[in-house]
Amino acid sequence: MSESIKWICNETVRKNKNKVSVEDFNLSQTKKAKKFHESFEVYSETPLVRLKNFSKQLGVSEILVKDESYRFGLNAFKVLGGSYAIGNLLAQRLGLSIEEVNFEMLRSKEIKEKLGEITFVTATDGNHGRGVAWAANQLGQKSVVYMPKGSSEYRLNNIKKEGADASITDMNYDDAVRLATENAKKYGWEVIQDTAWKGYEDVPKWIMQGYSTLMLEVVEQMEKIKVEKPTHVFVQAGVGSLAGAVQGFLAAYYGEDRPITVVVEPNKADCIYRSAKNKKRTFVTGDMDTIMAGLACGEPNTIGWEILKDYTDAFISCPEYVSANGMRILGNPLKGDTKVISGESGAVTTGIVYSILTDEKQKDLKQELKIDENSRILVISTEGDTDPKHYRKVVWDGLYPNEA
């Protein structure tokens, strides 16, 4: 029997006036990131899928899915962060601002000669490392990628295909991050890590700003289809970089009228949930062997946590079946709805929305979140089937059945 769904509401979040600044994620900053991404030949906005029949069945006004499986042909959103951080870092080396560079310029022979050879290093479960390796490869630079034990061989091979020196270590994610940092000091590499700690904050901030591109796309897409702003946003967290970026953007863009935001994590790696419960950064240690590999992180990003604790309405820790349900629901839609191929880390937000709206045991949570027939719910599917074999085990073979 797996663990149950656990949740905590941030009772004072709407009353607290002494909040951390979200200016780094305001419209001006987000437009800079989006403009940089638009300079990539492969750029196109990812779909915003409107599940009309699913929302009707669950008794809400809208359920919208931001499908990041289409991002740059890399099957996940992570490249938005790694590429923008690398862009900023190279612009800085050239004595320029990010507005003065674009992708084509940075990959030109003249700029490459000015910059010389650079090696970027990172730790990853797969998606972030693939994004960093892709960006480095496109720019004619090198990359080294360390993966935690238990990582998918398929994801490892995809990173290697981008030209990276990649390997699976015998460490958990957080120790792999420390290995990347130590070797960067030893060999003069540049760390491109999607988490922050004391003394390492510029690159993670750039990564988070890169992620905000997807939220600006959502705003523009909702305007196009004439759907009012979301009343609720569900976003998953590993270290909290994506969640912090989404929350930062929502708070900066909508101000006091921002949507109710819910952060979702696996039971086995719920460092943000535990931090919210303890009202301070709290670590999870050990193997964290969740199917949600992209969320198997035990130490909250310092920048992300400061934003999340001040602006997020609720934190949820959930068992494996919640993610598996989300994968099956999105991959087998009601007639007339669009199919979304969503991986283990991508589908947990849909899974938790389904649980809240169909499981009698979650009626208190539904009430706390003020979800009703007028609710417009946005979920972010952060990845596609980044491990196709495991995806089929869940969706075809029924691995991790519903235990609600």
N, C-alpha and C positions, 0 to 999 in steps of 0.2 A: 504493500500500500504506500503510495507516495505521500509527500507532505501536502497540506492543504493550502489554499490561497490565503495569504496574509496581507493585511493592508493597514495603513495608518494615514489619517487625514491631517493636514497641516492647518490646525484650527485658527491660527493667528495670521495666516499668510495675507489675507485681504485687509487686515487692520494695521499690520506693521508698516510704518512710514519710513523706517530707517533701513532701507534696502541697499544692497550693493548696486553699483551703476551697471547698466546694460548698454552703455553708449557704444561699446565695441561691436554691437550687433544691431545698430540702428540702420535705417534705410540707406543712408549714404555709404556706410561700410559694406553692407550687403551688396549694393550695386557695384562696388569695386570688385568684389569677388566674382559676381556673376559676369561682369564685363571681361575679366580675365579668362573665365571658363569659356565664354563665347568665342574667344580667340582661337580655341582648339578646333581643328578641322572636323573632329568627330563629335563636336558638341551638338546636342539637341535636347530640349526639355524632356524629362521622363513623363510617362502618362500619369494623369490623375484619374483614377477609375471610379466611376460613380455606380455603386451597387444599389440600384433603385429597388429591386425585388427583395434583396436581402434586408435592406433597411425597413421595408414595408412589413416583412415577416417578423422582424424583431421589434416593431412598434416604435421606430424613431423616424425623424424626418429624412435624414441623410446619413449614409456611411460612405465615406470617400477614402480611397486607398492611393497613397503616393507610391507608385511602383518603381523602385530603384533598380530593378533587375536589368533595365535598359541602359544604365549609365555607362557611356563610352565603350559599350561592348564588353564591359568587365564584370557584369552581373551583380554589382553592388555599389552603394553610394560612396564608399570610403575614398575613392580616387579624388573626389572633390576636395577633401581636406589635405591629403598628401601633396597633390599638385599645386595647390594654392600656397602651402607652406614653402615648398621648394621655389616657387615663383618669387615669393617675398624674400627668401634667403638669398637667391641669386641677384635680385634687384638691389638688395642691400650691399652685396659684394661689389656691384657695379656703381654704387653711389647714386642709385636711382630709386624712385618710389614705384610701387606696384602699378600705378596708373601710367607710368612711362614705359612699361614693358608689355610684351604679349608673348604668346607661346612660340610663334614663328621666329620672332626676334631672338628669343633665348636659345633656340636650337640652331641658329645661324652659325656658319663657320667662324665668322669674325668674333662673335661673342664667346663661342667655345674656346677660341684661342686666348681671349682675354681672361677667361675664368680658369683655364687649365683643367686638369683632371680632378674630379671630386667623387668621393664615395659616400653615398647616403646609407645609413644603417637604421634598422628598426626591428622591433619585436611585434609579432602579429599572430592571430589564429588563422589568417589567410587573406581576408579582404583588404585590410589596410596595407599589408605588405605587398600585395599584388598591385595596388594603386601606386605605391611608392616606386616599386620596380618598373612599372609601366612608364611613369613620368621620367624617371632617371634614364631609362632606355631611349625614350623619345628625344631626350635632350643630349644624348650621346655620353651620358655619365654612368657610373657604376653603382651597384647597390648590393648590400649584404642584409639578409633577412633571417632572423631567428624565430622559430615557432615553438610553442610550448609542447610538452609531451602529450601524446594522444591526438595531435593534430592530424587532419586528413591528408593522406598521401596525394589525393587528387588536387587539393588546394596547393600543396607543396609544388607539385609538377606545374601547375598554372603559373606560379611565381617564377619558377625556373625558366619557363617559356619566355618570360619578359627579360631574360638575361641576368637575373639576380644569382648571386652566390647564396643559396637558401638551404636551410637545414632544420630538422626537427630536433630539439634539445631534449634533455631528460628533466627539464624544469617546468614549473607552472608559469603562467603568463607574466606575473609581476617580477619573478626572478629572471625571466628572459629579457625583460626591459632593462634590468640592472646589468645583465651581460652585455647588451647592446651599448649601454652607456660606458661601461668599463673599456670595452674594445675601441670605442670611438676615441676615448682619451689616449689609449695606447697607440692607435694607428693614425690619428689625425682625421678621422671620419666625421661626417656631420650627422647628428642624430635627428631623425624625423619621426618623433614619437607622438602618438595621439593621446597622451596624458601629460599632466603637468605636476611638478613638484617644486619645492623651494629652490630658486635659482635657475629653473628651466620652465619658462612661461611664454616666451615670445613665439616659439614654433607651435606649441599646443594652441595658443590663442589664434594663430593664423589658420591652423587646421580647423578649429571650430568655426571661424569666419567662413572658411571654404564650404563647410557643411550648410551654412545658412543660405547658399544659392538655392537649394531645393525648396526652402520655405518661401523665398521670393517667387519662385516658379508657381508654388501652390496658390499664393495670393493672386497672381496674374491669371492662373487657370480658372480659379473660382469666379473671378470677375467675368471672364469670357463666357462661362456657362451660366452666368447670372444666378449663382448660389451665394447666399449671404455668408459672412465669415463663420468659421466653425464655432460651435458653443463648447466643444470638448476636443482636446488633442491628446492622443495616447502615443507615447514615445518610449522606446526601449532604452535601457542603459547597461553598459558594461562598466567603463570607468566614469561615464557620464559626460563625455565630450559631445556626442550628438545631442543628448537630452539637454545639456546646458546651452548648446547653440540654438536649438529649437525654442527652448524656454526664453533665452535671451532675446531672440528675434521677436517672439510673440509679445513679450513685455515691452520692448522698445517700440514696436509697430502699433500695438493696440492700446498701450498704456493701461489705465485702470479698467478698461473695457475688454481686457484680454480674455481668451477662452479659459475654461477650467482645464488645467493640464495635469496629466497623470503619467508618472514614470513607472515602467514595468520591468521587472528583472526575474531571472530564474532563482528558485529557492537556494540552489547550490552556490550562487555567486551574487548574493544580494547586498553588496556593500553600501549602495545608496539607501536602500530601505533601512538597513541597520543604522546607518548614520543619521537618518531622519528620526528613527526611534530613540537613539541615544543623544540626539541633538549635538553631535560632533562627528567628525570624520572617523569612521570605524572600518577596520580592515577585515576581510575574510581570507583565511589562509588554507593551505592544503591543495588538493588536486582540482577541485571545482569541476568535476566531470559531468557537466550538463551537456545535453544535445545542442543547446544554444551556445555553440563554441565562440561566436563573436561577442558574447556577453559574459564569458568566463573570466572575469577580472575581479580582483579582490581589493584594490586600493583606489578610492575615488580620486579623480582629477581635481586638483585644488581649485582651479578656475571654475570648472563645471559645478562642483559642490556648492561653492559660494552663491552661485546663481540659483541653483535648484532649491536650496534651503530657504531662500528668501522669496521665491515666486511660485513654487510648485504646490498644487492643491492636495495631491495624494500620491502615495508611494505604494506599489504593490509588488509582492514577492510571490511567484507562482511555480507550481510543479511542471514537470515535463509535458504532461498531457495537454496543457493549455496551448503550448506552441504547436504540438502535433495536430490538435483540433483546428487551429488557425491555418495550418498548411493544407489540410484536407478541405476545409471550407472554401478557401480561395482557389484551390486547384480544381474544385468540382462545384462551380457556381450554380445558382438557380437559373432556370431558363430565362434568357434575355439579359442576364448579367455577364460582364466580361470576366474571363478566366485570368487569374494572377498566379504565376509560379512564384511562390514565396518560400524561402528556406527557413531553417529552424529559428534563426535569430530574427528574421524578417516578419514571421507570421505570429509571433507571440502577442502583438498588440491586437490583432484581429481575434485571436483566441480568447483574450481576456474580455474584450467587448462582448463576445458571444456568451461567455460564462456569466458576466454581470447581467445580461439581458434575458438569460434563459434558466439560470440556476437559482432555485428558490433560496438556497443558502446565501446567495449574494444580494438579497433584496435590501439589506441595510446599506451595503456599499452603493448600490444603485441610487438609493435615497440620498445618501451623503453627497454623491456626485451630482445630484439634481438632474439625472437623466430622465427625460420624458418624451412624449410624442413629438415635441418640437425640437428635439436635440439634433444638431448637425455634427456628426462625429468624424474627425479626421484621424486616420491611422497611417503610420509610415511603414511600408514593407521595405526594409533596408537592403535585402538581398534576394536573389533568385536561388536556383538549386545549385549552390556553389559546391555541394558534394552530391552529385546526381544519384549515386548508388544509395546513399543514406536517405535521400529524399524519397526514392521509390519504396524503400523499406517502410517509411512512415505512411506515405500516401497510398501505396498499393497493398502493402502487407499488413497495415494496421498496427504498426509498432506504436507503443504508448497510447493505449485506448483511453477513451474518456472515462474518468473515475469520479466525475462530479455526482 
